[in-house]
Amino acid sequence: MQKYWDTLQNKNDLNQTDLLANLIEEAETIVVGIGAGMSASTGFTYVGKRFTDAFPDFIEKYQLLDMLQASLFTFADEPEYWAFQSRFVLMNYFDQPTGQAYVDLKKILANKSYHVITTNADNAFYAAAFNMDKVFRIQGEYGLLQCSNHCHQQTYQDEELMRQMVKEQKNMRVPENLVPYCPKCDAPLEVNKRTEEKGMVEDASFHEQKARYEDFLAQTKDKKTLFLEIGVGHTTPQFIKHPFHKMTKENEKALFVTMNERDYFIPHAIRQQSIQISDDIEDTFHSIITNKINN
């Protein structure tokens, strides 16, 4: 790898921030994979006070452990489902503030050839004013609704309805007249989020995102490509982690960099093409930006 990446010649003399900054600068093209750890690093956690303050009633009734588990829980009926989901959608989409880690990453990538794939369904990319033509949201979006029967491949958005549900819900239930139904088959609508059992509705926008991402990947072959994995765990490795491993193996000029406090298995075939950054994600990005300004 050292014959392709000059930075690796002296990587042992660099701290993790400088190592990553140099690799990003040197890369001809960058494929960025972003998971829940990225949002968590900038404060959008699914556990702790953020969860317990917003859903004490649901936690007491169902002993729910975290917000992500709760978002996939099978509630008693539609009014209860939407009492939870409307609060969840406002918190993690319509009212989610701007995350500094996303703002800094956008600045870091500004002059690079890059594309993003993310399993996150929150509002972080919109809030940070990313170029959404460069973002593939493979797991859906909390702010969109879909038919629970998946009878047609179209999604809907109704922020006003979500706010009305939160305002008018009582005893963990929204009024029956606020429950949204599919205009095609009259099945209840649900949040546009992929599940293991059902998958999700993939509308025209999804397929446009997918096509742009695949076109970009086709252009990275034989280039000095940095596969930058940020905050990706092992819940759905088939979307980012495993493809990044495979594409790194297929390109001798590629480098796989994973940013994560936890250690995850890296295939032996790409160990020599892999680097782990264990420092805090938000702090690392902010340091890169600060160093750029000071230099």
Beta strands, then each sheet from edge to edge (+ up, - down):
strand 1: 29-34
strand 2: 114-118
strand 3: 135-137
strand 4: 140-147
strand 5: 189-193
strand 6: 225-230
strand 7: 255-259
strand 8: 274-277
sheet 1: 3+ 2+ 1+ 6+ 7+ 8+
sheet 2: 4+ 5-
end
